[in-house]
Amino acid sequence: MKRFIQILPLSFLLLLWSCSSKSTNLPNIIIFFADDAGFADFSMNGNKEILTPNIDAIAANGIKFTNAYVSGPVCSPSRAGLLTGRYQQRFGHEYNIGGNFTNTDPDSIGLAIGEKTVADFLMEQGYHTGLIGKWHLGERDQFHPNTRGFDEFFGMLKGSSGYHSGMAKNIQRNGTPVEPMSLPYLTDAFGDEAVSFVQKNKENPFFLFLSFNAPHTPMHARLDYLEEARDEFQTEARAINAAMTRSLDENIGKVMDALRMARLEENTLVIFTNDNGGAMPYNASNNDPFSGTKGTFLEGGIHVPFVMQWPDVLEKDQTYDEPIITLDILPTILSAAKGELPPNLDGVNLLPFLEEERRDIPHQKLYWRLGHHGALREGDWKLIWFDDKPPELYNLVDDIGENNDLSLQKPEITRSMLEEFQKWESELIKPVWRTDTIWKKHSRDRYDRAYVETLRRY
């Protein structure tokens, strides 16, 4: 007994050292996620009217990715891919949630229970995990964020919400409804909650997924910001979009300020990106220089802004031009957290490429599918597949706007890529649910470049 008493203090000190070492060395991780924003709606991408200095600062303090993609052209599938690091079609989460066929089992509509999320993995690494904002991955209890790896959840299970005080009627905190009148403008509420999360968890490693719904519809801007924006834009819709984007950027800035105040910024891995292309005309977004919109596999539907900083590790003011995809987020941050990568991921750890330990490229091929249409990017070539008409082929280096279909001029490339796409399709399972067939016509219309031009609201 005496010997045990003598040894116990040393063991206890070793335990304390171990915990302290882990919390000191592991980076904090934050993902800022916008919703339905246009590629051209950020000043880092050349916009001179909508200024986003806080998002720009992340790019200046780290890396701007010029060829970043999402795994789906609409909200829910894109989020399923990001949180699992796997093509969501592999587990049947191919369609959006909302407007489902009435014969679909409602208990099946959500992120497949057998899939582990990035929050699950980080929790195993000792992280405190939080989701603030939009979930859109299932509303039944078995899909709730608190059962999918998130210690804390403040936000909405559905895909959209009103913004003004009293209008956000579906906000909850860990399953408990929040009184709508107690909330400020919703984007501000999410930013305030995120600041509180950082302050509460600053002593130990944390993971925060700040999943804004801005600038998704409904188009509700802070009235003071809208009043200032009206003089700068030709249409009311574009002024509202600008004011909503300003709120998005300023609340990202609030969280970054909280990191600095807590002296955490240097060892925090921060990512900003968007869930799909701009949803014009509904939110007056702008996807220039790309064709297409949310819901298509043209670049305007899947090519998104993406910036990352981690000052302790990554050099500042870099640009990375090789194609990446939001599937890469999970393996990248799990590697940063010194976790073991599962073998079934489709995403890759980007850190060796960014630190120039690897000189090859992260992906030789990238794939997409949503029911009646899909796509494959291989090098500079992009094939778009349709279920009932011939495929289209584009060279993205020569034709970033995808206006010149080369499928008939390049039949061998078209055939080879179509075979590769079909090979990937053979690995996928049947979708667990399908959305209403009206969405096929909706997305097909948005492949018509002339028609999309008529949708501009600015």
Long-range contacts (C-beta under 8 A, 24 or more apart in sequence): 22-126, 22-205, 23-126, 23-203, 23-204, 23-205, 26-125, 26-126, 26-127, 26-205, 26-337, 26-338, 27-205, 27-267, 27-268, 27-269, 27-310, 27-312, 27-313, 27-336, 27-337, 28-205, 28-206, 28-207, 28-208, 28-259, 28-264, 28-267, 28-268, 28-269, 29-122, 29-127, 29-205, 29-206, 29-207, 29-208, 29-268, 29-269, 29-270, 29-333, 29-336, 29-337, 30-207, 30-208, 30-209, 30-210, 30-255, 30-259, 30-268, 30-269, 30-270, 30-271, 31-82, 31-208, 31-209, 31-210, 31-211, 31-271, 31-272, 31-273, 31-329, 31-333, 32-210, 32-212, 32-252, 32-255, 32-270, 32-271, 32-272, 32-273, 33-82, 33-133, 33-134, 33-209, 33-210, 33-211, 33-212, 33-272, 33-273, 33-274, 33-275, 34-212, 34-214, 34-215, 34-248, 34-272, 34-273, 34-274, 34-275, 34-305, 35-75, 35-134, 35-211, 35-212, 35-213, 35-214, 35-215, 35-216, 35-274, 35-275, 36-75, 36-215, 36-216, 36-217, 36-274, 36-275, 36-276, 36-278, 36-279, 36-282, 36-283, 36-285, 36-294, 37-214, 37-215, 37-245, 37-248, 37-274, 37-278, 37-285, 37-305, 38-277, 38-278, 38-280, 38-285, 38-286, 38-287, 38-288, 39-277, 39-278, 39-286, 39-287, 39-288, 39-290, 39-300, 39-303, 39-304, 39-305, 40-278, 40-286, 40-287, 40-288, 40-289, 41-215, 41-241, 41-245, 41-278, 41-285, 41-286, 42-245, 42-305, 44-305, 44-307, 45-305, 47-286, 49-232, 49-233, 49-242, 50-241, 50-242, 50-245, 50-246, 51-246, 51-249, 52-245, 52-246, 52-248, 52-249, 53-249, 53-253, 54-249, 54-250, 54-252, 54-253, 54-256, 55-249, 55-252, 55-272, 55-305, 55-307, 57-253, 57-256, 58-252, 58-256, 58-270, 58-272, 58-307, 58-308, 58-309, 59-307, 59-309, 60-316, 60-317, 61-309, 61-311, 61-316, 61-317, 62-270, 62-307, 62-308, 62-309, 62-310, 62-311, 62-314, 62-316, 62-318, 63-307, 63-308, 63-309, 63-314, 63-318, 63-319, 63-320, 63-354, 64-306, 64-307, 64-318, 64-319, 64-320, 65-306, 65-307, 65-308, 65-319, 65-320, 65-324, 66-319, 66-320, 66-321, 67-303, 67-321, 67-322, 67-323, 67-324, 68-273, 68-303, 68-304, 68-305, 68-306, 68-323, 68-324, 68-325, 68-326, 69-302, 69-303, 69-304, 69-323, 69-324, 69-325, 69-326, 69-366, 69-377, 70-273, 70-274, 70-275, 70-276, 70-302, 70-304, 70-325, 70-326, 71-325, 71-326, 71-327, 71-368, 72-276, 72-302, 72-368, 72-370, 73-276, 73-277, 73-294, 73-295, 73-296, 73-297, 73-301, 73-302, 73-368, 73-370, 73-443, 74-276, 74-294, 74-295, 74-370, 75-134, 75-136, 75-159, 75-216, 75-275, 75-276, 76-136, 76-137, 76-159, 77-370, 78-275, 78-276, 78-326, 79-135, 79-136, 79-137, 79-211, 79-275, 80-111, 80-115, 80-137, 81-325, 81-326, 81-327, 82-118, 82-275, 82-326, 82-327, 82-329, 82-330, 83-111, 83-117, 83-118, 83-119, 83-137, 83-148, 83-209, 83-330, 84-111, 84-115, 84-116, 84-117, 84-118, 84-330, 85-118, 85-327, 85-328, 85-329, 85-330, 85-331, 85-345, 85-346, 85-347, 86-115, 86-327, 86-344, 86-345, 86-346, 86-347, 87-327, 87-346, 87-367, 87-428, 89-369, 89-428, 89-429, 89-431, 90-346, 90-427, 90-428, 90-429, 91-115, 91-429, 91-432, 92-429, 92-430, 92-431, 92-432, 92-433, 93-431, 93-432, 94-369, 94-370, 94-371, 94-428, 94-431, 94-432, 95-370, 95-371, 95-431, 95-433, 95-434, 95-435, 96-159, 96-435, 96-439, 97-136, 97-137, 97-138, 97-159, 97-433, 98-159, 98-435, 99-435, 99-436, 99-438, 99-439, 100-433, 100-434, 100-435, 100-436, 101-433, 101-434, 101-435, 101-436, 104-432, 104-433, 104-434, 106-140, 107-140, 107-142, 108-432, 108-433, 109-138, 109-139, 109-140, 109-432, 109-433, 110-137, 110-138, 110-139, 110-140, 110-142, 110-143, 111-137, 111-138, 111-143, 111-148, 112-432, 113-142, 113-143, 116-149, 116-342, 117-148, 117-149, 118-149, 118-207, 118-209, 118-329, 118-330, 118-333, 118-334, 119-145, 119-148, 119-149, 119-150, 119-207, 119-209, 120-148, 120-149, 121-149, 121-330, 121-334, 121-337, 121-339, 121-342, 122-149, 122-207, 122-333, 122-334, 122-337, 122-339, 123-149, 123-151, 124-339, 125-205, 125-334, 125-337, 125-338, 125-339, 126-204, 126-205, 127-205, 127-206, 127-207, 127-337, 128-152, 128-201, 128-204, 128-205, 128-206, 128-207, 129-206, 129-207, 129-208, 129-209, 130-154, 130-197, 130-201, 130-206, 130-207, 130-208, 130-209, 131-155, 131-208, 131-209, 131-211, 132-190, 132-193, 132-194, 132-197, 132-208, 132-209, 132-210, 132-211, 133-190, 133-209, 133-210, 133-211, 133-212, 133-213, 134-159, 134-160, 134-161, 134-211, 134-212, 134-213, 134-216, 135-211, 144-175, 146-174, 146-175, 150-209, 152-197, 154-178, 154-190, 154-193, 155-190, 155-211, 156-213, 159-216, 160-213, 160-216, 160-217, 160-218, 161-186, 161-213, 162-186, 162-218, 162-220, 163-187, 163-214, 163-218, 163-220, 163-221, 163-244, 164-220, 167-220, 185-222, 185-247, 186-213, 187-212, 187-213, 187-214, 187-244, 187-247, 187-248, 187-251, 188-222, 188-247, 188-251, 190-251, 191-250, 191-251, 191-252, 191-254, 191-255, 192-254, 194-251, 194-254, 194-255, 194-258, 195-254, 195-255, 195-257, 195-258, 198-255, 198-258, 198-259, 198-262, 198-264, 199-258, 199-262, 202-262, 202-264, 205-337, 207-333, 208-255, 210-252, 210-255, 212-248, 212-251, 214-244, 214-245, 214-247, 214-248, 215-241, 215-244, 215-245, 215-248, 215-283, 215-285, 216-279, 216-283, 217-279, 217-282, 217-283, 219-244, 219-282, 219-283, 219-284, 220-244, 221-247, 222-247, 233-458, 234-458, 235-284, 235-457, 235-458, 237-281, 237-283, 237-284, 237-457, 237-458, 238-284, 238-457, 238-458, 240-284, 241-283, 241-284, 241-285, 241-458, 244-283, 265-311, 266-311, 266-312, 267-310, 267-311, 267-312, 268-310, 269-308, 269-309, 269-310, 269-313, 269-333, 269-336, 270-308, 270-309, 270-310, 271-306, 271-307, 271-308, 271-329, 271-333, 272-305, 272-306, 272-307, 272-308, 273-304, 273-305, 273-306, 273-307, 273-326, 273-329, 274-304, 274-305, 275-304, 276-301, 276-302, 276-304, 277-301, 277-302, 277-303, 277-304, 280-452, 280-455, 280-456, 280-457, 281-455, 281-456, 281-457, 284-457, 284-458, 286-456, 286-458, 289-400, 289-401, 290-400, 290-401, 290-402, 291-401, 291-402, 291-403, 291-449, 291-452, 292-402, 292-446, 292-447, 292-452, 293-446, 293-452, 293-455, 295-439, 295-442, 295-443, 295-446, 296-373, 296-443, 296-446, 296-447, 297-368, 297-370, 297-373, 297-374, 297-375, 297-384, 298-384, 298-402, 298-446, 298-447, 299-382, 299-396, 299-400, 299-401, 299-402, 300-452, 301-446, 302-368, 302-375, 308-354, 310-336, 313-351, 313-355, 314-354, 314-355, 318-354, 320-353, 320-354, 322-353, 322-361, 322-362, 322-363, 323-361, 323-362, 323-363, 323-366, 323-377, 324-350, 324-362, 324-363, 325-363, 325-366, 328-362, 365-420, 367-421, 367-424, 369-425, 369-428, 370-443, 371-431, 371-434, 371-435, 371-440, 372-440, 372-443, 372-444, 373-443, 373-444, 374-421, 374-425, 375-421, 376-417, 376-420, 376-421, 376-424, 378-417, 378-420, 381-413, 381-417, 383-407, 383-414, 383-417, 383-418, 383-421, 384-447, 385-418, 385-421, 391-417, 391-418, 393-417, 403-449
